Amino acid sequence: MSRVGLFAVAAVLLAWCVGASAEVPMSEATQACVECHCQVTPGIVAEWGKSVHARVTPAQALAKPELKRCVSATQVPKDSAGVVVGCAECHTANPQVHEDTFEHNGFQVHIVVTPKDCAICHPKEVEEYGKNIMSHAYGNLMNNPVHHNLLDTVDGFQDFTGVETVYKTPDAETMADSCLYCHGTKVEVKGVKTRETSMGEMEFPVLTGWPDQGVGRVNPDGSLGSCSSCHTRHAFSIEMARKPYTCAECHKGPDVPAYKVYMVSKHGNIYYSMDKDWDFKNVPWVVGKDFTAPTCATCHASLIVDEEGNVVAKRTHQMNDRSPWRIFGLIYAHPHPKSADTTIIKNKGGLPLPTELTGEPVAQYLIDAKEMAKRREAMKRVCMACHASSWVGGQFARFEQSIESTNAMTLTATKILLKAWETGVAKGLAQGDSVFNEAIEKKWVEQWLFFANSTRFASAMAGADYGAFANGRWYMSKNVQEMADWLQFKLQGLKEAQGGEGVKGKK
């Protein structure tokens, strides 16, 4: 068989393997990858073969009208513009900055594809994501001593010694399997290892913190985040990112019940009933035609237009630029921080928190009223693509009243905790102790991390019972009373232990 004939056969085999046309313009480097990985990791190759990356070249993407583009680069390197975005285009990009780069069958390959690699075609998206608190999720957790202490009491192993429980520092694998699953790990190269493969012996980097696709992953090239958190590899699908199941991976638990609230909302009702008739692939996304109720992406990220092509909302990967309030994860709801790196924040008490323990915002680190109004109007424009202004105004009034009332209930719980510390029936900051390791402190955490969060999400998304009996207002009031009863019980015991004498700090 001639050399030309061999290449023709190879092209047909590759097309069969990846599920793409034999005419697909693929680089020689990617062809080499696919030829082996069709056998080694056929699922990955087949999934990639169904992706837009495997069917559209960057040059073709750039030729589309601006509103229809999914790339933000004005130009891409000549050697990759005319071929599909394949294995080599991602896994051999920027090899000089990747500590995980290694020699692999004649190529300089890295394992961890990062936002810096994706920025070759998507620079605006990567820049916007850098302003997103999610991109700093690892550092905001691990480099904040208050948050890190909470992590230690969640993930740490407890032993029982004498009459007390003792916490032991959690191991790296437990943290990676727990909080850092969503926040992201720090991926580091710790050497190389020779492994026997179906292709013979090969040498690979040894990575710690891997595997991980958390939103704030610290990558071996120094970049932050993982695009595959939402655009899951190797399909990298805009359809998947637009559906609520993707966000549910990290926004479903009692601390962030966004997906659960959405499921019982009227928007969720419409989605689960009608989504089979929607178009999740169209760019731009046309409200009323492609979809008739919002998903998470509709409100927080997607480029939305009406049927005349007028832009309702610009595409954004900052995520919070339509959100004036930060409503979960912290003790009190508050205006969004100015910087995605929240470790720079310090309150009057010297704590790295955006509010005082008694709820007052640390204003110099948070967006001002003007920026809040701008973001509020951006979100309202999305709502008003389907709703009248009276409906939207009423919904926002309820939501912001919920912020006020839940913060007030958290303050009530905080007052009880402060009294417990003051009277010595619990140990807190003044005693140099954890604020998360005693029973009353854990109930205090539940007040804001579970119950206030659930109530606010229910108000934001019309989530019915999640604002009442499903971790909502009932549990806030019940929890406050249990905290107060606990305090009175402890104070009575302390009084009896002191022979009936008055208790310090109690009038």
C-alpha positions in Angstrom: 0.0 0.0 0.0 1.3 3.5 -0.9 2.2 6.1 1.8 -0.8 8.1 0.7 -3.0 5.1 1.1 -1.7 4.5 4.6 -2.5 8.1 5.6 -6.0 7.6 4.2 -6.6 4.5 6.2 -5.2 6.2 9.3 -7.5 9.2 8.8 -10.5 6.8 8.5 -9.5 4.9 11.7 -9.1 8.2 13.5 -12.5 9.4 12.4 -14.1 6.1 13.5 -12.3 6.4 16.9 -13.3 10.0 17.7 -16.6 9.9 16.0 -15.7 12.9 13.7 -15.5 13.3 10.0 -12.4 12.0 8.2 -12.0 15.5 6.7 -11.5 17.0 10.2 -8.3 19.1 10.1 -6.3 17.6 12.9 -2.6 18.5 13.8 0.0 15.8 13.4 0.7 16.0 17.1 -2.9 15.4 18.0 -3.2 12.5 15.5 -0.2 10.9 17.3 -2.0 11.3 20.6 -5.3 9.9 19.3 -3.7 6.9 17.7 -2.5 5.6 21.0 -5.3 6.9 23.3 -8.0 5.4 21.1 -6.8 2.2 22.7 -5.5 3.4 26.1 -8.4 5.8 27.1 -11.1 5.3 24.4 -13.8 7.0 26.5 -11.9 10.2 26.7 -11.1 10.2 23.0 -14.8 9.4 22.0 -16.1 12.2 24.3 -13.7 14.7 22.8 -14.7 13.6 19.3 -18.3 14.8 20.1 -17.1 18.2 21.3 -17.1 21.5 19.5 -13.3 21.5 20.0 -13.1 18.4 17.7 -15.3 19.9 15.0 -14.5 23.6 14.7 -11.1 25.2 14.2 -10.2 28.4 16.0 -10.0 30.1 12.6 -13.6 29.0 11.9 -14.7 30.2 15.3 -13.1 33.6 14.8 -14.9 34.0 11.5 -18.3 33.9 13.1 -20.3 37.1 13.9 -19.3 38.5 17.3 -22.4 37.6 19.2 -22.1 34.0 17.9 -18.5 33.5 19.0 -17.5 31.3 21.9 -13.9 32.5 21.7 -12.7 36.0 22.8 -9.2 36.0 21.3 -8.7 38.3 18.3 -6.1 35.9 16.9 -4.6 32.6 17.8 -1.2 31.2 17.0 -0.9 30.4 13.2 0.1 26.7 13.8 -3.1 26.0 15.7 -5.6 28.3 14.0 -6.4 25.9 11.2 -6.6 22.7 13.1 -9.2 21.5 15.7 -8.4 22.0 19.4 -7.2 18.5 20.2 -5.0 16.7 22.8 -1.8 18.4 21.8 -3.2 21.9 21.5 -4.1 21.8 25.2 -1.7 19.3 26.8 1.5 20.7 25.1 0.6 24.4 25.4 3.0 26.7 27.4 5.3 23.8 28.4 7.9 26.1 29.8 5.7 27.4 32.6 4.2 24.0 33.6 6.1 22.2 36.4 4.3 19.1 35.4 5.7 19.0 31.9 7.4 15.7 31.0 8.7 14.0 27.9 6.1 11.6 26.5 6.6 9.8 23.2 8.6 12.7 21.8 6.4 15.5 23.0 6.6 17.8 26.0 3.3 17.1 27.7 1.7 18.3 30.9 -1.1 16.6 32.7 -3.0 19.5 34.2 -4.6 21.8 31.6 -5.2 25.2 33.2 -6.9 28.5 32.6 -3.6 29.9 31.3 -3.8 27.3 28.6 -7.4 28.0 27.8 -6.6 31.7 27.6 -5.0 31.1 24.2 -8.5 31.1 22.8 -10.5 32.5 25.7 -8.5 35.4 27.2 -11.5 37.5 28.3 -13.2 34.6 30.0 -10.0 33.8 31.9 -9.5 37.4 32.9 -13.1 37.7 34.1 -12.8 34.4 36.1 -9.8 35.8 37.9 -12.1 38.4 39.4 -14.4 35.7 40.5 -14.2 34.7 44.2 -14.3 31.1 43.1 -10.9 31.4 41.4 -9.4 32.1 44.9 -11.5 29.5 46.6 -8.4 27.5 47.7 -6.5 30.5 49.2 -9.6 32.1 50.7 -10.2 28.9 52.6 -6.7 27.7 53.4 -5.0 31.0 54.0 -7.7 32.5 56.2 -7.0 31.3 59.8 -10.7 31.5 60.7 -11.9 29.5 57.8 -9.0 27.1 58.1 -10.0 26.5 61.7 -13.5 25.7 60.6 -12.1 23.2 58.1 -10.0 21.6 60.8 -13.1 21.0 63.0 -15.0 19.6 60.0 -12.4 17.3 58.6 -10.2 16.7 61.7 -10.4 13.3 63.5 -11.8 13.5 67.0 -10.5 11.4 69.8 -11.9 11.1 73.4 -9.4 11.7 76.2 -10.4 11.8 79.8 -13.7 13.6 79.6 -13.0 15.8 76.6 -12.8 15.4 72.8 -9.5 16.3 71.1 -9.2 17.3 67.5 -6.4 16.0 65.3 -5.2 17.9 62.2 -6.9 16.5 59.1 -4.8 14.7 56.6 -4.4 15.9 53.0 -6.4 13.2 51.4 -9.4 13.8 53.7 -9.3 17.6 52.9 -9.0 16.8 49.2 -12.1 14.5 49.5 -14.1 17.1 51.5 -13.9 20.9 51.5 -11.1 21.0 48.8 -13.1 18.9 46.4 -15.1 22.0 45.5 -12.6 24.7 46.6 -9.8 23.1 44.8 -6.5 21.6 45.9 -2.9 22.8 45.4 -1.4 20.5 42.7 2.3 20.1 43.1 5.0 18.0 41.4 6.8 15.8 43.9 9.1 13.8 41.6 8.7 11.2 38.8 7.7 7.6 38.7 8.2 4.8 36.2 5.1 2.8 35.4 4.5 -0.2 33.3 1.9 0.6 30.6 0.3 -1.3 27.7 2.9 0.6 25.6 5.8 -0.4 27.8 7.6 1.4 30.6 7.0 5.1 30.8 7.9 7.9 33.3 5.3 10.2 34.7 5.2 13.1 37.2 4.1 12.3 40.7 1.4 14.9 41.6 0.0 15.7 45.0 -3.5 17.2 45.3 -4.4 15.3 42.2 -7.0 14.5 40.8 -9.0 17.6 41.4 -11.2 20.0 39.3 -12.2 22.4 42.1 -13.0 26.0 41.2 -10.0 27.5 42.9 -7.4 24.8 42.2 -3.8 26.1 42.4 -2.1 24.7 39.3 1.5 23.7 38.5 1.8 26.7 36.2 0.8 29.1 39.0 -2.7 29.8 37.6 -5.8 29.5 39.6 -9.0 27.6 38.9 -10.2 24.8 36.6 -12.4 25.5 33.6 -13.5 21.9 33.7 -15.4 22.6 37.0 -18.2 23.8 34.8 -17.2 22.8 31.2 -16.4 19.2 32.1 -13.6 17.5 30.2 -13.3 16.3 27.5 -16.5 17.6 26.0 -16.1 21.1 27.4 -19.8 21.6 26.7 -21.7 24.9 26.9 -24.8 22.8 27.1 -23.6 21.1 30.2 -22.5 24.4 31.8 -26.0 25.9 31.2 -27.8 23.1 33.0 -28.3 23.3 36.8 -26.9 19.8 37.4 -23.4 21.2 36.8 -23.7 23.8 39.5 -25.4 21.2 41.8 -22.1 19.4 42.2 -21.0 22.0 44.7 -24.2 24.0 45.3 -26.5 21.4 46.7 -25.6 20.7 50.4 -27.1 22.4 53.4 -24.4 25.1 53.4 -25.1 26.1 49.7 -28.6 24.7 48.9 -29.0 26.6 45.6 -29.8 23.5 43.6 -32.3 22.2 46.1 -34.1 25.5 46.2 -34.1 25.7 42.4 -35.7 22.3 42.2 -38.7 23.4 44.2 -39.0 26.9 42.7 -41.4 27.8 39.8 -38.4 28.2 37.6 -37.2 24.7 38.5 -40.7 23.4 37.9 -40.7 24.8 34.3 -37.2 23.6 33.7 -37.8 20.0 34.7 -41.1 19.9 32.8 -40.0 21.6 29.6 -36.2 21.4 29.2 -36.5 18.7 26.6 -37.9 21.3 24.2 -35.1 23.9 24.9 -31.9 24.6 23.0 -28.9 24.6 25.3 -26.3 24.9 22.5 -27.4 28.1 20.7 -25.1 31.1 20.9 -26.2 33.7 21.7 -28.9 32.2 24.0 -32.4 33.6 23.0 -34.8 34.1 25.8 -38.3 32.9 24.9 -37.1 30.9 22.0 -34.2 28.7 23.3 -35.5 28.6 26.9 -38.5 29.9 28.8 -37.2 29.9 32.4 -33.8 30.6 33.9 -31.1 28.2 35.0 -28.1 29.2 37.2 -26.2 30.2 34.1 -29.0 32.4 32.8 -28.8 34.6 35.8 -25.1 34.5 36.6 -23.1 33.9 33.4 -24.7 33.5 30.0 -25.0 35.9 27.1 -28.7 36.5 26.7 -30.5 38.2 23.8 -34.1 38.7 22.8 -35.5 37.4 19.5 -34.5 40.7 17.8 -30.9 40.2 18.8 -30.9 42.9 21.5 -28.5 42.0 24.3 -30.3 41.4 27.6 -27.1 40.4 29.5 -23.5 40.1 28.4 -21.6 36.9 28.9 -19.5 36.9 32.1 -17.3 34.5 33.9 -16.9 36.8 36.9 -20.3 35.4 38.1 -20.9 38.0 40.8 -21.2 41.1 38.5 -25.0 40.7 38.5 -25.0 40.0 42.3 -24.9 42.9 44.8 -25.0 40.7 47.9 -22.8 37.8 49.0 -25.4 35.6 50.7 -23.6 32.4 51.8 -20.5 31.0 53.3 -19.9 33.8 55.8 -21.4 34.7 59.2 -23.5 37.6 57.8 -24.7 38.4 54.3 -22.9 41.5 53.1 -22.0 43.5 49.9 -19.6 41.6 47.7 -15.9 42.0 48.4 -14.0 44.3 45.9 -11.2 41.7 45.6 -11.6 38.1 44.8 -8.8 37.5 47.3 -10.7 37.8 50.5 -7.7 37.0 52.7 -6.7 40.7 52.5 -9.8 41.7 54.6 -9.5 42.6 58.2 -12.3 43.7 60.6 -11.8 46.0 63.6 -11.1 42.9 65.8 -8.3 41.9 63.5 -10.2 38.9 62.1 -10.1 38.2 58.4 -13.8 38.6 58.0 -15.9 41.0 55.9 -18.1 41.9 58.9 -17.6 42.4 62.6 -18.8 39.5 64.8 -21.8 41.7 65.5 -22.6 42.1 61.8 -21.4 45.5 60.8 -19.8 45.4 57.3 -16.1 46.2 56.9 -16.9 48.8 54.2 -13.5 49.6 52.9 -13.1 46.0 51.5 -16.7 45.8 50.0 -18.4 47.2 47.0 -20.2 50.5 47.6 -23.9 51.4 47.1 -23.3 52.6 43.6 -21.7 49.3 42.5 -24.4 47.4 44.3 -27.1 49.3 42.4 -25.3 48.6 39.1 -25.3 44.9 39.8 -28.9 44.9 41.0 -30.0 46.5 37.8 -28.0 44.0 35.7 -29.8 41.1 37.4 -33.2 42.9 37.1 -32.7 43.2 33.4 -32.5 39.4 33.2 -35.6 39.0 35.2 -37.5 41.6 33.2 -37.0 39.7 30.0 -39.9 37.6 31.3 -41.5 39.5 34.2 -43.1 42.9 34.7 -41.3 45.5 36.8 -43.8 45.2 39.6 -43.1 41.4 39.9 -39.4 41.9 39.8 -39.5 44.8 42.3 -41.6 42.8 44.7 -39.3 39.8 44.5 -36.2 41.9 45.2 -37.9 43.6 48.2 -38.6 40.2 49.7 -35.1 39.1 49.1 -33.4 42.1 50.7 -35.8 42.0 53.6 -34.8 38.3 54.1 -31.1 39.4 54.2 -32.0 41.9 56.9 -34.0 39.4 59.0 -31.6 36.5 58.7 -28.7 38.7 59.7 -30.7 39.8 62.7 -31.3 36.2 63.7 -27.6 35.4 63.3 -26.8 38.4 65.5 -29.2 37.0 68.2 -27.3 33.7 68.1 -24.0 35.5 68.2 -25.1 37.4 71.3 -25.8 34.1 73.1 -22.4 32.8 72.1 -20.6 36.0 73.2 -22.4 35.6 76.6 -21.2 32.0 76.8 -17.6 33.2 76.2 -17.9 36.1 78.6 -19.2 33.9 81.5 -16.7 31.2 80.9 -19.1 28.4 80.1 -17.4 28.2 76.7 -14.0 29.1 75.4 -13.6 31.6 72.6 -11.2 34.1 71.1 -10.2 35.6 74.4 -9.0 32.3 75.7 -7.1 31.6 72.4 -9.4 28.7 71.6 -11.2 27.6 68.5 -14.6 29.3 67.9 -15.9 26.1 66.2 -15.2 23.2 68.5 -17.8 23.3 71.3 -21.5 22.3 71.1 -22.8 25.9 71.4 -20.3 27.1 68.8 -21.4 24.3 66.4 -25.0 25.4 66.8 -23.9 29.0 66.1 -22.3 27.8 62.9 -25.5 26.0 61.9 -27.4 29.2 62.4 -25.6 31.1 59.6 -24.0 28.3 57.5 -27.2 26.2 57.1 -30.4 27.9 58.3 -29.8 31.6 57.3 -28.2 30.5 54.0 -31.2 28.3 53.2 -33.6 31.1 54.0 -31.8 33.6 51.8 -31.5 31.3 48.9 -35.2 30.5 49.2 -36.0 34.3 49.1 -33.6 34.9 46.2 -35.1 32.0 44.0 -38.6 31.6 45.4 -37.8 28.4 47.0 -40.9 27.7 49.0 -40.3 25.5 52.0 -36.5 26.0 52.1 -37.4 29.4 53.6 -39.7 27.9 56.2 -39.4 24.3 57.5 -36.6 22.8 55.3 -33.6 24.3 57.1 -35.3 27.7 57.0 -36.9 30.1 59.5 -38.2 27.3 61.7 -34.7 26.0 62.3 -33.3 29.5 62.9 -35.8 30.1 65.7 -35.5 26.6 67.1 -31.7 26.8 67.1 -31.7 30.2 68.9 -33.9 28.8 71.6 -31.7 25.7 72.0 -28.6 27.9 72.3 -30.3 30.0 74.9 -31.5 26.9 76.9 -27.9 25.5 76.6 -26.5 28.7 78.0 -29.0 28.8 80.9 -28.3 25.2 81.8 -24.5 25.8 81.8 -24.8 28.9 83.8 -27.0 27.2 86.4 -24.5 24.4 86.7 -21.7 26.9 87.1 -23.6 28.7 89.8 -24.2 25.5 91.7 -20.5 24.6 91.4 -19.6 27.9 92.9 -21.9 27.4 95.8 -24.7 29.6 94.6 -22.6 32.6 94.1 -23.3 35.0 91.2 -21.9 34.2 87.8 -19.3 36.4 86.2 -20.9 38.7 83.6 -24.5 37.9 84.5 -26.7 40.6 86.0 
